[in-house]
Amino acid sequence: MTSIGRVKPRELLAIAQIPGGGELRLYRRDTEFTIALGGNELMSSRMSGSEEALALMAIERLRTDGPHLLIGGYGMGFTLRAALARLGAKARVTVAELVPEIIDWARGPMAALAAGCLDDPRVDIIMGDVADAIGKGRYDAILLDVDNGPDGLTRDENDRLYSAKGLSAAKAALKPGGVLAIWSAEPDAAFTRRLKQAGFAVEEASVSARGAKGARHVIWFAKA
């Protein structure tokens, strides 16, 4: 008997508590990593297309050579790495990450996946809620991937990012011509209307998670 074709078991590597409640679990199967919240798979190293598009498509809509980007949620670093590959030496990228262990995992078991992006001189890591970072800065683009869409799946407090008040705060934090880009697992017509009501010019893009035949995700690009 041989083990050809046998699926390797999924190994639990670490657990992290989300401030305010909830628990993240880091798994590895062979070379693939996943981060889950309960029964929901939040992210996987096998699917990076839409997270990369979040950065690349937002940067395409900017008019400056040295933009300052705020990324809400490090995740597995796909958005950050894509941004750094496209941006020049004058750019700055601030990453707001709520869960410290996410950064520990990036420097630990997923160090090869991180590929040194956290040590890029253009990058500043802030440990805390991205909503607080929005309220304290001025940015050319704000990229949000902190949940499965414009609702608080990961934590209820994330709802404030997508509320009328939260969108108004994001608009105020953007420089003229700036872009608010929001990732979602699926469309949400009510949220599209809310963005428009907040005074944004809105584009809604359907992007592939992995390959032409893979799942489709949604990104809103809201221009101030």
N, C-alpha and C positions, 0 to 999 in steps of 0.2 A: 504494500500500500504506500502511496505517496501523498504528500500534502499539497500537490499542485491544485491551484484553484481555491484553496481554503482561504477564507477571509480572515485576516488578522484581527484579533480582538481590539476593541477600543480601550485605551489606557487613560485613566483619570490622573492628570498630572498635578493639578492644584485647584484650590477653591478660594474665591474672594468674596467678601461681603460688600454689597453696594450700599453706600451711605443712604440712610432712609429706608432700607429694607431690600430684600432680594439677594440672590446668591448667584455668582457666575462660576462656571466650571470650565476648566481648560482640559481638553482631551487631545490625545494623539493616537492616530492609527497609521503605522508605518511612518511615512514622511508628512502625512496630512494632519493639520491642527484644526480643531473646532473650539469655539467658545459658545456655551449654551447657558440659557436662563431657564431653569426648570426643564420642560420638554421642548422649549423653543431653541432652535439653533440660530444664534444671532449672527455668526460669521464663520467662514471656513476658508482655509488657505487654498482650497481648490477653486474658489470663485472670487475673482478680484476685478472683473471687467467694469462693473458699474461703480465700484469705489474709486477706481482709477479715472473713470469718466467724470466723476464728480469734480476732481481737480482739473483735469485737462480741459473740459468744456467750460468751466468757470474762468480759467485763465484766458481762454480764447476770447472771452467777452470783455476783457479788461483793456485799457488804453495806456497803461504805464509800463515802462521797462523794469521798474523796481517796486512791484506792489508789496503790500503787507497783507498777508492772508491770516485769517483766524480759522483753525480747524477744530471743530467741536467733536471730540472723540477720536483717540488714536486708533482704536480697534486693533487690527493687525498691521497697520502702517501702510496699507496700499495707497490711500489717498495722499499721505505725506510723501511717500517715495515718488509717486507720479508727479506731484507738484515740484519737488526738488529737481527731477530730471528735466522738466520743462522750463523752470525759472532760471534767470541769470544770477550773477554774483551779487547784485544790488538788492535782491528780493529778501524779504523777511517772512518767516512762517512761525506763528505762535500756535502751539497745540495745547488745548485745554482738555485734560483728562481727569475725570472724577475719581476713578478707582486706581489707587497707587499700584496695585498688583499687576494691572495691565502693562504698565511700564516695566515692572520687574520681570514679567514674562517675556517682554520684548527683548530685554537684555539677557535673559536666561535661556529657557528652552527654545525660544523662537529667535535667538540672536542671528542665525543664518538668514531667516526671513526678513529681519529688520535691516540687514545689510548696512549697518552703520549710520542709518538715517538720523537717529537720535543725537548723534555727535556732530552732525553737520553744523558749521558755524552760523548758518542762516536760521537755525532752528532754536526756538525758546519753548521749553516745556513748562506749563503752568498746571500744578495739581489743584484741581477745583472745578466748580461748576462753570460750564461755558457761558451760562447766562450772566454770571458775575463778570467774566472777561468781556462780554459784549458791552456791559454797562461802563467799563473803565477805559475803553480804547476807541481808536478810529482806524478803520480798515478799508482796504480796497475790495476785499471779498471776505465773506463769512461762509464757511462750508460746514454744514451740520449733518452728522451721521451718528446720532446718539441714541437712536431708537429704530424700530422697524417702520417708521413713518411718522406722520404728524399727530402722534398720540403717545401717551406715557406708558408704553409697554414695559420698558426696563425699570422705570420709576415714575410714580405719579407726578413728581415735581417737574418732569420734563414737559408736561402739558403747557407750562407757562411760556416755553419757547415758541409755541405754535398759536398761542392766544393772540387776540388783537393787540393787547398790551405788549406781549413779547415781540410781535412783528414790528410794532412801532419803535421799540427799543433797538431792534436790529437795523431798521431803516435809519435811525438817528446816528448809529455807530458807523454807518457806511459813508465813505467819502463820495463826492459827486460822481455819478456814473458807476458807483460800486455795485457789486452783485452779491445777493444772498442766494446760496445754492443749498437745497435740501434734498437728501436722499430718502427714498421710500421703497418698501417692498411692493407696493401696489398703488394704483391711482386713488385719488380722493378729491372728488369734484367740489365738495364743500370747502376743502382747504384751498383749492385754486381760487375760489370766490373770495375767501378771506384774505389771501394775498393781494388780490386786486382791490379789495375794499381798504387795505392798508396803504394804498397808493403806489404799489409796485406795477411795473410793466412785466408781465409774466410769460415765460416760455415753459412748456411742459414737454420733457423729452423721455422717450422710452429707450432704454439702453439694455444691452445684453449683460447678464451676469457672467456667462462663460460660453463663448462661442456663438455662432449664428443660430444654433438650435436650442440653446440653453434658456433658462428662465429670463424673463424681462423684468427690469426694475424701472422705477420712475425717478427722475430728478427734476425739481422745479428750479428755474433760474429766474430770480426776481430782481429786476434792476431798479435802483433807487432813482 
